[in-house]
Amino acid sequence: MKQKFDALRQEKTHLLTIVNDFTSRLTSPFGSNAGRTDGVSAD
């Protein structure tokens, strides 16, 4: 039972890491280029 719980917890942490990475990737271009229209640093 404990092993299953540990696996679930690891999976949840992994998913949270993916979600956090995804949201930061989504928001960072808009945040860093907020006052810019030339789009030099857009990749």
One Martini backbone bead per residue (centre of mass of N, CA, C, O) as a GRO file, in nm:
protein
   43
    1MET     BB    1   0.059   0.062  -0.022
    2LYS     BB    2   0.298   0.257   0.007
    3GLN     BB    3   0.407   0.221  -0.278
    4LYS     BB    4   0.162   0.338  -0.422
    5PHE     BB    5   0.174   0.615  -0.288
    6ASP     BB    6   0.455   0.695  -0.388
    7ALA     BB    7   0.388   0.679  -0.688
    8LEU     BB    8   0.165   0.890  -0.685
    9ARG     BB    9   0.337   1.122  -0.574
   10GLN     BB   10   0.541   1.129  -0.803
   11GLU     BB   11   0.337   1.182  -1.027
   12LYS     BB   12   0.231   1.450  -0.916
   13THR     BB   13   0.499   1.599  -0.918
   14HIS     BB   14   0.548   1.569  -1.219
   15LEU     BB   15   0.295   1.718  -1.313
   16LEU     BB   16   0.357   1.984  -1.170
   17THR     BB   17   0.616   2.041  -1.323
   18ILE     BB   18   0.489   2.054  -1.603
   19VAL     BB   19   0.284   2.278  -1.546
   20ASN     BB   20   0.485   2.492  -1.454
   21ASP     BB   21   0.651   2.495  -1.713
   22PHE     BB   22   0.420   2.564  -1.906
   23THR     BB   23   0.328   2.834  -1.775
   24SER     BB   24   0.604   2.977  -1.794
   25ARG     BB   25   0.622   2.960  -2.101
   26LEU     BB   26   0.361   3.116  -2.158
   27THR     BB   27   0.421   3.387  -1.982
   28SER     BB   28   0.714   3.493  -2.046
   29PRO     BB   29   0.685   3.628  -2.326
   30PHE     BB   30   0.470   3.835  -2.236
   31GLY     BB   31   0.630   3.959  -1.999
   32SER     BB   32   0.902   4.041  -2.158
   33ASN     BB   33   0.712   4.167  -2.417
   34ALA     BB   34   0.505   4.384  -2.327
   35GLY     BB   35   0.660   4.664  -2.458
   36ARG     BB   36   0.687   4.497  -2.729
   37THR     BB   37   0.691   4.472  -3.112
   38ASP     BB   38   0.950   4.331  -3.253
   39GLY     BB   39   1.039   4.035  -3.151
   40VAL     BB   40   1.341   3.946  -3.090
   41SER     BB   41   1.297   3.730  -2.830
   42ALA     BB   42   1.147   3.538  -3.009
   43ASP     BB   43   1.124   3.157  -3.025
   0.00000   0.00000   0.00000
